[in-house]
Amino acid sequence: MKNIPLSVLVVTVAVGAVIGAVTSSLLAPSQDPAADGPPPVVVEASGSSELEAGLRSLQKANAELLRRIAALEQRPVPTSNFSETSSVTKEDLAKLTERVEGWMASKTRVAALKDQVANTLQAVRKEETAARAQRKAAARRAGMAQRLERISQELNLSTQQSEDLRLEFEARALRNEEVKRVWEETPELIGPVKTAAHEAHQTALGRIFTPQQLETYQASQLGAGKR
């Protein structure tokens, strides 16, 4: 019995045995009254007919069940996806563990390499930013030196006046950086900061130049479109 549950077979066989026993008792001749044993059970004719009909129906159902069981017995046993003789050994587990650890190690190396590349790129960008800032500052200093030399010649400034004007140009550059920072971070405060920077520059120019030099300088700035 390869496919049929044991409980089904037991019920089927038991039903068949009961049917056979009851049928035999109905069809067997009456016992001798003098024979030993309990007196026979007397069944009325009408009751016997109904009982026989029920037994025949039950016997028919049992035969159908047996037929189905036989048909099920003819089905091929499904093939398992796993070999009956296959088994996992400690060596197999060790090899699998080694492969997994190797894979994880390779992933770790790749992640470490990515981090190293990212850090290197960040350092390179930082150096490039610093280099650009240095070049910009150098260009600003060169432009300021040329402008200072031109203004000194146009206004006939003394050596002290030229030095004071150079220091003011550097201070103005710092104030402009502060104005830029405020504009980026808190633009609602840019008005007073920008006004204060402009007034500080004008005050310094009034201290460095004579009134005539200041008037000439301001006229030249207005003519050049600068304030």
Residue, then its C-alpha position, 0 to 999 in steps of 0.5 A: m500500500k504505497n499511497i492509501p492511508l492506513s485508516v482508510l484501509v482499516v475502515t474499508v475492511a471493517v465495513g466489509a467484515v460487518i456487512g459479511a457478518v450481518t448478511s451471513s446471519l440473515l441468510a443462515p438457517s435457524q438454530d436448533p432450539a436444543a442447541d447450546g448458546p443464546p436464543p436467536v434474535v427474531v427479526e420481523a419480515s418487514g424489518s429484515s427487508e429494510l435491513e437487507a436493503g440498507l446492507r446492500s446499499l452499504q455493500k455497494a458503497n464499500a465496493e465503490l470505495l474498494r474500486r477507488i482504492a485499487a485505482l489509487e494504487q495504480r498511480p505512480v509514486p511521485t518522485s522526490n526532488f531530493s535523492e534518498t541517498s544524499s546527505v550533508t556532511k561536516e565537510d560540506l558545511a565547512k566548504l559552504t562556510e568557507r565560501v560564504e566567508g570568502w564572499m563576505a571578505s570580498k564584499t568587505r574589501v570592495a567596501a573598504l576600497k570604495d571608502q578609500v576612493a571616496n576619501t581620496l576624492q574628498a581630499v583631492r576636492k579639498e585641495e583643489t578648492a584650496a588651490r582655487a582660493q589661493r589663485k583667486a586671492a593671488a589674483r585679487r592681490a595682484g589686481m589690488a597692487q595694480r590698482l593701488e599703484r594707479i591710484s597713487q600716481e593719479l592722486n600723487l599719494s605719499t608712501q604712508q598714504s599708499e600703505d594706508l590705502r593698501l591696508e584699507f583695500e584688504a580690510r574692505a575685502l574682508r568686509n565684503e566676505e562678511v557681506k557675502r556670508v550674511w547674504e547666503e545665511t541670513p539675507e534678511l540682515i543684508g541691508p544693515v551689514k552692507t550699509a555698515a561696510h560701505e560707511a566704514h570704507q568711506t570713513a577710511l578713505g576720508r581719513i587717508f585722503t585729503p579733501q581734494q584727493l577724496e573728491t578726485y577719487q570719488a569722481s573717478q569711481l563714479g565715472a568707472g561705474k564703481r561705488 
